[in-house]
């Protein structure tokens, strides 16, 4: 970055100390460069004037030309609103303001022509426009016909810092004789991708003459964002492959004993493919750092177990960390007996582990007597020390912070091989960014004999029919989950809803013929274990629960999942809950119960769940629906700091940038060529990544 762009913002013409303080506090604009990256969030095409008669509630922002009348200040002093009637030759529409009403009531004039800009909406069955911008036609003359609109705050608006001020500031910036923006991309990439000059792109993004110039500027700056991101990630991936890793080239006694004598089913082709990929990694002399994606019930656990057995056959210990005690216990219970039969010592360490047992485990771990340690966050506590840790498995990895995973990794003398697993499918574009520095494996095949889960949406009016269906399933010897949502704002209300639901089911399903149990997060660990044991052993028929059962429960005889108030759950959570059934050979069902009034987004989520059981398809839809910032686990990555580009809308641009970054790094992996020096320096300045690839 040149010294001009580092200039404090107060030295720009039109700013000064007072405005500079406001811009720093409200928008984080400290330098000329910060201002340059304060991008518009939309543009106003002043060449298009709509008629009032054309207005529809689902229209985007529109521009109208007409006169004001009936300007009225209504309501009590602290709750006042301003209303007015805006009319053109085709009709009229009501306007309303709730902020700055005193100033507006004196500034606006009746029977005066204005240019209006605003978004139509509906109130009491009629179209209106809230908080429109109004200007006289005279002020429009001489202004650009394609005007940027900038993100702003209430405080800045009240201090008269608005779009007009921003336009003046950018004019002053671009007219300064020292203004220049160095090019960061090599000429061959600019030419092959048909990109405009970077300096021109910044000018056009803030002051486009038309839509074509705006789009050219957006394409260039979005490409730069993606390219720098992908170059940074791909360099991390290359650097990671240079770390020396433990060499596991023996497939020995423990692996073969388990594979031949303890496995009760054949591996799917997808599982075999993933194990082959893992074997290639751990035998290469480089540290493995692999992400394993697999839909619920796809068989990730057996892949994890076989990977740990390879570590044992090569003289090393292994650890498996899970996010909840239920899931950790599930892994332990599923592994210990069969592993014990082949001489593998396994231990379970959790927060609830008693002191005497904890001491025994810690001693056995340091001596090497314990081969595999399974547990929760307790595994990363300082007293936990391995004799020779060689393999780390992290389940449901999105629930652990990067620093937490680092602690587990740092317990080894030499970098252990790392396998992180997720049952929350990651959309392809997100995997290219957040996990782009990891090798990715995917289990995209369910074990043989499994039938696709049938999913249905039922309204409150269908409740009796749903209970009749539950009774049919229980009478046929099956078991049922009934899950209630967890509303974080009110644990008391959650418990009340759960208790009421439980009471209704107990009343409907009379004892002793039907056994109904309840499970929730406020129960003591031993109480939870007792309830789960009853359900696993088939003593209870219906388990009424909160989302504490989202992961870690495996009861093949459970064939029905009823999700109450399904509209209150996100798509990923609905899919996880549905994955608790469908684990046996019998047909399984998921019933989504909702109220009668659903938002548009809720309807789309429910429809997606009914349409497909493919977790990867659901993840793609969820990404489009919510955007990357809200997808669980992405915020902690620190990677998605994209100001203009969107991994949802600009997927094609992302792929082009990744391909160019890959080709450039193949030719010059350390960016040492003269033509790549500016790019190298720019990446160092704007990214400054911590090398988390070694730990996650």
C-alpha positions in Angstrom: 0.0 0.0 0.0 1.5 3.4 -0.9 1.9 6.1 1.7 -0.8 8.3 0.2 -3.5 5.7 1.0 -2.2 5.5 4.6 -2.9 9.2 5.1 -5.2 9.8 8.1 -8.8 10.6 6.9 -8.9 14.0 8.6 -6.5 15.4 6.0 -8.9 14.7 3.1 -10.6 17.8 1.8 -14.1 18.1 3.4 -13.3 16.0 6.5 -11.4 17.7 9.2 -10.9 16.6 12.9 -14.6 16.5 13.9 -15.9 14.5 10.9 -12.8 12.3 11.1 -13.7 11.3 14.7 -17.2 10.5 13.6 -16.1 8.4 10.7 -13.6 6.5 12.8 -16.1 5.8 15.6 -19.1 4.9 13.4 -17.5 3.2 10.4 -13.9 2.4 11.3 -12.6 4.8 8.6 -9.2 5.9 9.7 -7.3 6.4 6.4 -7.8 7.2 2.8 -7.6 3.4 2.1 -10.4 2.7 4.6 -12.6 5.2 2.8 -11.8 3.7 -0.5 -13.0 0.3 0.8 -16.3 1.8 2.1 -18.2 0.4 -0.8 -21.8 1.2 -1.9 -24.4 -1.4 -1.1 -26.7 -0.4 -3.9 -27.0 2.1 -6.8 -29.8 4.4 -7.8 -30.6 4.5 -11.5 -31.9 8.1 -11.8 -32.9 7.6 -15.4 -35.9 5.5 -14.5 -39.1 7.2 -13.2 -41.9 4.9 -12.1 -45.6 5.7 -11.9 -47.5 5.4 -8.6 -49.9 3.1 -10.4 -47.1 0.7 -11.1 -46.2 0.1 -7.4 -46.2 -3.4 -6.1 -45.2 -4.5 -2.5 -42.5 -6.9 -3.7 -40.7 -4.2 -5.9 -37.2 -3.1 -5.0 -36.4 0.6 -4.5 -38.2 2.8 -7.0 -38.0 6.4 -8.1 -41.1 8.6 -8.4 -41.8 12.2 -9.5 -44.8 14.0 -8.0 -46.2 16.4 -5.4 -46.6 16.3 -1.6 -49.8 17.0 0.2 -51.5 16.3 3.6 -48.3 16.6 5.6 -49.2 15.7 9.2 -47.4 15.2 12.4 -49.2 12.5 14.4 -48.9 10.8 17.8 -47.5 11.7 21.2 -44.3 13.8 21.5 -42.0 10.8 22.1 -43.8 8.5 19.6 -44.5 10.9 16.8 -44.7 9.9 13.1 -44.9 12.1 10.0 -47.3 11.2 7.2 -47.8 12.7 3.8 -49.6 12.0 0.5 -47.4 11.7 -2.6 -49.2 12.0 -6.0 -48.5 11.9 -9.7 -50.9 11.8 -12.7 -51.4 8.1 -12.2 -52.4 8.0 -8.5 -51.2 8.6 -5.0 -49.4 6.7 -2.2 -49.0 7.4 1.6 -45.6 8.2 3.0 -44.5 7.7 6.6 -41.5 8.6 8.7 -40.7 7.6 12.3 -37.3 9.3 12.6 -36.3 13.0 12.3 -39.9 13.9 12.1 -39.6 17.4 13.6 -37.0 18.5 11.1 -38.9 16.9 8.2 -42.2 18.5 9.2 -40.7 22.0 8.6 -38.4 21.1 5.7 -41.0 19.4 3.5 -43.5 21.7 1.6 -47.0 20.9 0.3 -47.8 21.3 -3.4 -44.1 21.1 -4.3 -42.6 18.8 -6.8 -40.1 16.2 -5.5 -38.1 13.3 -6.7 -38.9 10.3 -4.4 -36.7 7.3 -3.8 -37.9 4.4 -1.6 -39.2 0.9 -1.2 -42.9 0.0 -1.4 -44.4 -2.1 1.4 -47.9 -3.0 2.7 -49.6 -1.7 5.8 -53.2 -2.5 6.7 -53.7 -3.9 3.2 -52.5 -0.7 1.4 -49.2 0.1 -0.3 -47.1 2.8 1.4 -43.5 3.9 1.5 -41.6 4.3 4.8 -38.7 6.7 5.1 -38.4 7.7 1.5 -35.7 10.0 0.3 -37.0 13.3 -1.2 -35.1 15.8 -3.3 -36.2 18.7 -5.5 -35.7 18.1 -9.2 -33.2 21.0 -9.3 -30.8 19.2 -6.9 -30.8 16.3 -9.3 -29.4 18.3 -12.2 -25.7 17.9 -12.7 -25.6 14.8 -10.5 -24.5 11.4 -11.9 -27.5 9.4 -13.3 -26.2 6.2 -11.6 -25.6 7.1 -8.0 -24.0 4.9 -5.3 -25.8 4.5 -1.9 -23.5 3.9 1.1 -23.9 2.1 4.4 -24.5 4.7 7.1 -25.5 5.1 10.7 -28.2 7.1 12.5 -25.5 9.2 14.2 -23.8 10.1 10.9 -27.2 10.9 9.3 -28.1 13.2 12.2 -24.7 15.0 11.7 -25.6 15.6 8.1 -23.0 13.0 6.7 -25.0 11.4 3.9 -24.6 10.2 0.4 -24.0 13.7 -0.9 -21.1 14.1 1.5 -19.6 10.7 0.5 -19.8 11.7 -3.1 -17.9 14.9 -2.4 -15.2 13.0 -0.3 -14.6 10.5 -3.2 -14.4 13.3 -5.7 -11.7 15.0 -3.5 -9.9 11.7 -3.1 -9.8 10.9 -6.9 -8.9 14.5 -7.9 -5.9 14.5 -5.6 -2.7 14.5 -7.7 -1.1 11.8 -5.5 -4.0 9.4 -5.9 -2.8 6.0 -7.3 -3.6 2.4 -6.6 -0.9 -0.1 -7.4 -1.8 -3.1 -9.5 -1.5 -6.4 -7.7 -2.3 -9.0 -10.4 0.2 -10.0 -13.1 -0.6 -8.7 -16.6 -1.3 -12.1 -18.0 -4.2 -12.8 -15.5 -5.7 -9.3 -16.1 -5.6 -10.0 -19.8 -6.9 -13.6 -19.7 -9.8 -12.8 -17.4 -10.6 -9.6 -19.3 -10.4 -7.4 -16.2 -10.2 -3.6 -16.1 -7.3 -1.8 -14.3 -7.5 -1.9 -10.5 -7.3 1.8 -10.1 -10.1 2.4 -12.6 -12.2 -0.2 -10.9 -12.1 1.8 -7.6 -13.1 4.9 -9.4 -16.0 3.2 -11.2 -17.2 1.4 -8.1 -17.7 4.8 -6.4 -18.7 6.8 -9.4 -20.0 4.7 -12.3 -21.3 6.4 -15.4 -23.7 3.6 -16.1 -24.5 0.0 -15.2 -21.8 -1.4 -17.5 -19.0 0.5 -15.7 -20.4 -0.6 -12.3 -20.5 -4.2 -13.3 -16.9 -4.1 -14.7 -15.7 -2.5 -11.5 -17.5 -5.1 -9.4 -16.1 -8.0 -11.4 -12.6 -6.7 -11.0 -12.7 -6.1 -7.3 -14.6 -9.3 -6.5 -12.1 -11.2 -8.5 -9.3 -9.6 -6.5 -11.0 -10.6 -3.2 -11.4 -14.2 -4.3 -7.9 -14.4 -5.8 -6.1 -13.1 -2.7 -8.2 -15.4 -0.5 -7.5 -18.5 -2.7 -3.8 -17.7 -3.1 -3.5 -17.4 0.7 -5.4 -20.7 1.3 -3.5 -22.6 -1.4 -0.2 -21.3 0.0 -1.2 -22.6 3.4 -2.0 -26.0 1.9 1.3 -26.2 0.1 3.2 -25.1 3.3 1.4 -27.7 5.3 2.5 -30.5 3.0 6.1 -29.6 3.8 5.6 -30.5 7.6 7.2 -33.8 8.4 4.7 -36.3 9.7 4.9 -39.6 11.4 5.1 -42.5 8.9 2.5 -45.2 9.4 3.3 -47.8 6.8 2.2 -50.9 8.8 -1.2 -52.4 8.6 -0.8 -54.9 11.3 -2.3 -57.2 13.9 -4.8 -54.9 15.5 -6.3 -53.5 12.3 -6.5 -57.0 10.7 -8.0 -58.6 13.9 -10.7 -56.0 14.0 -11.4 -56.0 10.3 -11.6 -59.7 10.0 -13.1 -60.7 13.4 -15.1 -57.9 14.8 -16.8 -56.0 12.0 -20.4 -57.1 11.5 -20.9 -55.5 8.1 -19.0 -54.8 4.9 -17.6 -51.4 4.2 -19.3 -49.3 1.5 -17.2 -48.4 -1.5 -17.2 -44.8 -0.3 -15.7 -45.9 3.1 -13.1 -48.0 1.4 -12.1 -45.0 -0.8 -11.8 -42.7 2.2 -9.6 -45.2 4.1 -7.4 -45.5 1.0 -7.0 -41.7 1.0 -6.1 -41.7 4.7 -3.6 -44.5 4.3 -1.9 -42.6 1.5 -1.6 -39.5 3.7 -0.3 -41.2 6.8 2.3 -43.3 4.9 3.6 -40.3 2.9 5.9 -38.9 5.6 3.8 -35.7 5.6 1.4 -34.7 8.4 -2.2 -35.6 7.5 -4.7 -32.9 7.9 -7.9 -34.2 6.3 -11.6 -33.2 6.6 -14.0 -36.1 6.4 -17.5 -35.1 5.4 -20.3 -37.7 5.7 -24.0 -37.4 6.1 -25.7 -38.6 9.2 -25.6 -42.4 9.4 -23.0 -42.7 6.6 -20.4 -44.6 8.7 -17.7 -42.0 9.6 -17.1 -43.6 13.0 -15.9 -46.9 11.6 -13.5 -45.0 9.3 -12.2 -43.1 12.4 -11.8 -46.4 14.3 -9.8 -48.1 11.6 -7.6 -45.0 11.2 -6.8 -45.1 14.9 -6.0 -48.9 14.7 -3.4 -48.1 12.1 -1.8 -45.7 14.5 -1.7 -48.4 17.2 -0.2 -50.9 14.8 2.6 -48.4 14.2 3.3 -48.0 18.0 1.3 -44.8 18.7 -1.7 -43.8 20.7 -4.8 -42.1 19.4 -7.4 -39.7 20.7 -11.0 -39.0 19.7 -12.7 -35.8 20.9 -16.4 -35.2 20.7 -18.4 -32.1 21.6 -20.9 -33.7 24.1 -20.8 -36.4 26.8 -23.6 -38.2 25.0 -21.6 -38.4 21.8 -18.3 -39.3 23.5 -20.1 -42.0 25.5 -21.7 -43.3 22.3 -18.3 -43.7 20.7 -16.9 -45.4 23.7 -19.7 -47.8 24.2 -19.6 -48.6 20.5 -15.9 -49.3 20.5 -14.8 -50.7 23.9 -16.1 -54.3 23.9 -14.9 -55.2 20.4 -11.6 -53.4 20.9 -11.1 -55.1 24.2 -11.5 -58.5 22.4 -8.4 -57.7 20.3 -6.3 -56.4 23.3 -6.9 -52.6 22.7 -7.3 -50.6 25.9 -9.8 -47.8 25.6 -10.7 -45.1 28.2 -13.4 -42.5 28.4 -12.5 -39.1 29.9 -15.2 -36.4 30.5 -16.0 -33.6 32.8 -18.2 -35.9 34.9 -15.5 -38.5 35.2 -14.9 -39.3 38.9 -11.5 -38.4 40.5 -10.3 -41.9 41.1 -11.1 -43.0 37.5 -9.6 -39.8 36.1 -6.3 -40.5 38.0 -6.3 -44.1 36.7 -6.8 -42.8 33.1 -4.1 -40.1 33.3 -1.6 -42.7 34.7 -2.4 -45.2 32.0 -2.2 -42.6 29.3 1.3 -41.5 30.3 2.6 -45.0 30.6 1.1 -46.1 27.2 -1.1 -48.7 28.8 -4.2 -46.9 27.4 -4.1 -47.0 23.6 -7.2 -45.0 22.6 -8.6 -42.1 24.7 -12.2 -40.9 23.9 -13.7 -37.9 25.5 -15.0 -34.3 25.4 -13.2 -31.0 26.1 -11.7 -32.7 29.1 -9.1 -34.1 26.7 -7.4 -30.7 26.2 -6.9 -30.0 29.9 -3.2 -29.7 30.9 -3.0 -32.8 33.1 -3.9 -35.0 30.1 -0.5 -36.2 28.7 0.1 -39.0 26.2 3.2 -41.2 26.0 3.3 -41.0 22.2 0.2 -39.5 20.5 0.1 -40.2 16.8 -3.5 -39.7 15.7 -6.2 -37.2 16.6 -9.8 -37.6 15.5 -12.1 -34.6 16.1 -15.9 -35.4 15.7 -18.4 -32.7 14.8 -15.5 -30.4 14.3 -17.5 -27.2 13.8 -18.4 -27.2 17.5 -14.8 -26.8 18.6 -12.8 -23.5 18.3 -9.5 -23.6 16.4 -7.6 -22.8 19.6 -9.2 -25.8 21.4 -8.2 -28.1 18.6 -4.7 -26.6 18.8 -4.4 -27.6 22.5 -5.0 -31.2 21.6 -2.6 -31.2 18.8 0.2 -29.6 20.9 0.1 -32.6 23.4 2.3 -34.5 20.9 6.1 -34.4 20.7 5.8 -34.7 16.9 2.8 -33.4 14.8 0.2 -36.2 14.9 -2.0 -37.0 12.0 -5.3 -35.1 12.2 -8.7 -36.2 10.9 -11.6 -33.8 11.5 -15.1 -35.1 10.8 -18.4 -33.4 10.3 -21.9 -34.7 9.8 -23.0 -31.2 8.8 -22.4 -31.3 5.0 -20.4 -28.3 3.8 -21.4 -26.7 0.5 -18.8 -26.9 -2.2 -18.1 -23.2 -2.4 -17.7 -23.0 1.4 -15.4 -25.9 1.4 -13.3 -24.1 -1.2 -12.9 -21.2 1.1 -13.1 -22.1 4.8 -11.6 -25.5 4.4 -9.7 -24.9 1.2 -6.3 -25.6 2.8 -7.4 -29.1 4.0 -7.6 -32.3 2.0 -11.3 -33.2 1.8 -12.8 -36.7 1.8 -16.5 -37.4 1.4 -18.6 -40.4 2.3 -21.5 -40.0 -0.1 -23.0 -43.5 0.2 -25.2 -45.0 3.0 -24.6 -48.5 4.3 -26.4 -51.3 2.6 -29.9 -52.2 3.7 -30.8 -48.6 4.7 -34.0 -47.2 3.3 -34.4 -43.4 2.6 -36.3 -41.6 5.4 -39.8 -40.5 4.4 -40.4 -36.9 5.5 -43.8 -35.3 5.9 -45.0 -31.8 6.9 -48.1 -31.8 9.2 -50.0 -28.9 10.6 -51.4 -28.6 14.2 -54.8 -29.7 12.9 -53.2 -33.1 12.0 -52.0 -33.8 15.5 -54.5 -36.7 16.3 -53.6 -38.4 13.0 -49.9 -38.1 13.8 -50.4 -39.6 17.3 -52.4 -42.4 15.6 -49.4 -43.1 13.3 -47.0 -43.1 16.3 -49.3 -45.7 18.0 -49.2 -47.9 14.9 -45.4 -47.8 14.8 -45.1 -48.5 18.6 -47.6 -51.4 18.3 -45.4 -52.8 15.5 -42.5 -52.9 17.9 -40.8 -49.6 16.9 -39.7 -46.6 18.9 -40.2 -42.9 18.5 -38.5 -39.6 19.2 -40.5 -36.4 19.9 -38.3 -33.3 19.9 -39.1 -29.9 21.2 -37.2 -26.7 20.2 -34.7 -24.9 22.5 -35.5 -21.2 22.6 -32.3 -19.8 24.3 -34.1 -16.7 25.6 -36.3 -18.7 27.9 -35.1 -21.9 29.6 -38.2 -21.8 31.8 -40.5 -21.6 28.7 -38.6 -24.4 27.1 -39.1 -26.7 30.0 -42.7 -25.7 30.2 -43.3 -26.6 26.6 -41.4 -29.9 27.0 -43.3 -30.8 30.1 -46.7 -30.0 28.6 -45.8 -32.1 25.5 -44.7 -34.9 27.7 -47.9 -34.8 29.8 -50.1 -34.8 26.7 -48.3 -37.9 25.3 -48.4 -39.7 28.7 -52.2 -39.0 28.8 -52.7 -40.3 25.2 -50.4 -43.3 25.5 -51.6 -45.0 28.6 -49.3 -46.9 30.9 -48.2 -49.6 31.4 -48.7 -50.6 27.8 -46.8 -47.6 26.5 -43.7 -46.2 28.2 -42.9 -42.5 27.6 -39.7 -40.9 29.0 -38.3 -37.4 29.0 -34.8 -36.2 28.4 -33.4 -32.6 28.6 -30.2 -30.7 29.3 -31.1 -29.8 32.9 -31.0 -33.4 34.0 -28.0 -34.8 35.9 -25.6 -37.0 33.8 -26.7 -40.2 35.6 -30.4 -39.3 35.0 -29.7 -38.9 31.3 -27.8 -42.1 31.1 -30.7 -44.0 32.8 -33.2 -42.5 30.4 -31.1 -43.4 27.4 -30.4 -46.9 28.6 -34.2 -47.5 28.9 -34.7 -46.3 25.4 -31.7 -48.2 23.9 -32.9 -51.4 25.6 -36.4 -51.0 24.3 -38.0 -50.5 27.7 -39.4 -47.1 26.8 -41.2 -46.6 23.5 -41.4 -42.8 23.2 -38.6 -40.4 24.1 -39.7 -36.8 24.5 -36.6 -34.6 24.3 -35.0 -31.3 23.6 -32.2 -31.1 21.0 -29.8 -32.8 23.4 -30.3 -35.8 21.1 -29.2 -34.0 18.0 -26.0 -35.9 17.8 -24.7 -39.1 19.4 -27.8 -41.2 19.7 -27.9 -44.5 17.7 -31.0 -46.6 18.3 -31.6 -48.7 15.1 -35.1 -49.7 16.4 -36.2 -46.0 16.5 -38.1 -45.4 13.2 -40.1 -42.1 13.8 -38.8 -38.6 14.5 -41.5 -36.1 15.3 -40.1 -32.5 15.4 -42.4 -30.1 17.2 -42.5 -26.4 16.1 -40.2 -27.4 13.2 -40.3 -23.8 11.9 -38.2 -22.7 14.9 -35.2 -24.9 13.8 -32.6 -24.2 11.2 -32.2 -26.5 8.2 -28.9 -28.1 9.4 -30.5 -28.9 12.8 -33.6 -30.4 11.2 -31.4 -32.6 9.1 -29.3 -33.7 12.1 -32.4 -34.6 14.0 -33.9 -36.5 11.1 -30.6 -38.5 11.1 -31.4 -40.0 14.5 -33.8 -42.4 12.7 -33.2 -44.5 9.6 -30.4 -46.4 11.2 -31.9 -49.9 10.9 -33.4 -51.9 8.1 -37.0 -50.8 8.7 -38.7 -47.9 6.9 -38.2 -44.7 9.0 -40.2 -41.4 9.1 -39.7 -37.8 10.0 -42.7 -35.7 10.8 -42.3 -31.9 10.8 -45.0 -30.4 13.0 -45.7 -26.6 12.6 -48.1 -23.9 13.4 -50.6 -22.7 10.8 -48.8 -19.4 10.2 -45.3 -19.7 8.6 -42.9 -17.1 7.3 -41.7 -17.4 3.7 -38.3 -18.6 4.9 -39.8 -21.2 7.2 -42.0 -22.5 4.3 -38.9 -22.9 2.1 -37.0 -24.7 4.9 -39.8 -27.2 5.5 -40.3 -27.7 1.7 -36.5 -28.4 1.3 -36.7 -31.0 4.1 -39.7 -32.8 2.5 -38.1 -32.7 -0.9 -34.7 -34.4 -0.2 -32.8 -36.4 2.4 -29.5 -35.5 0.7 -27.5 -33.5 3.3 -25.2 -31.9 0.7 -28.2 -30.7 -1.3 -29.7 -29.3 1.9 -26.5 -27.6 2.8 -26.3 -25.9 -0.6 -29.9 -24.6 -0.1 -29.2 -23.5 3.4 -26.2 -21.5 2.2 -28.3 -19.8 -0.5 -31.0 -19.1 2.1 -28.9 -17.7 4.9 -25.5 -16.8 3.4 -22.1 -17.9 4.6 -21.9 -15.7 7.7 -24.6 -17.6 9.4 -23.6 -21.1 8.6 -22.4 -22.7 11.8 -18.7 -22.8 12.3 -17.6 -20.3 9.6 -17.2 -17.2 11.7 -14.3 -18.6 13.7 -12.3 -19.2 10.6 -11.5 -15.6 10.0 -11.5 -16.2 6.3 -14.7 -14.9 5.0 -13.9 -11.2 5.3 -15.2 -10.5 1.8 -16.6 -7.0 1.3 -18.0 -7.3 -2.2 -17.8 -10.9 -3.4 -20.3 -13.6 -2.3 -19.5 -17.3 -2.4 -23.2 -17.9 -3.1 -23.9 -15.4 -5.9 -20.4 -15.4 -7.4 -19.6 -19.1 -7.5 -18.3 -18.9 -11.1 -16.0 -16.0 -10.3 -14.7 -17.9 -7.3 -13.8 -20.9 -9.4 -12.0 -18.7 -12.0 -10.0 -17.0 -9.3 -9.1 -20.3 -7.6 -7.9 -21.8 -10.9 -5.7 -18.7 -11.7 -4.3 -18.7 -8.1 -3.5 -22.4 -8.5 -1.7 -21.9 -11.8 0.3 -19.0 -10.5 1.4 -20.8 -7.4 2.4 -23.9 -9.4 4.8 -21.6 -11.3 5.9 -19.4 -8.3 4.9 -21.0 -5.0 6.6 -18.4 -2.8 5.7 -15.4 -5.0 9.3 -14.5 -5.5 9.3 -13.5 -9.1 9.5 -9.7 -9.7 6.0 -9.5 -11.3 4.5 -11.1 -8.1 6.2 -8.9 -5.5 3.2 -6.5 -5.1 0.8 -9.5 -4.8 3.0 -11.0 -2.1 3.2 -7.8 -0.2 -0.6 -7.2 -0.5 -1.4 -10.7 0.8 0.9 -10.2 3.7 -0.7 -6.9 4.6 -4.4 -7.7 4.2 -4.5 -11.4 5.2 -1.9 -12.0 7.8 -3.2 -15.5 8.4 -2.3 -17.6 11.4 -1.2 -21.0 10.1 -4.2 -22.9 11.6 -3.7 -25.6 9.0 -1.4 -27.4 11.3 -4.2 -27.8 13.9 -7.4 -28.1 12.1 
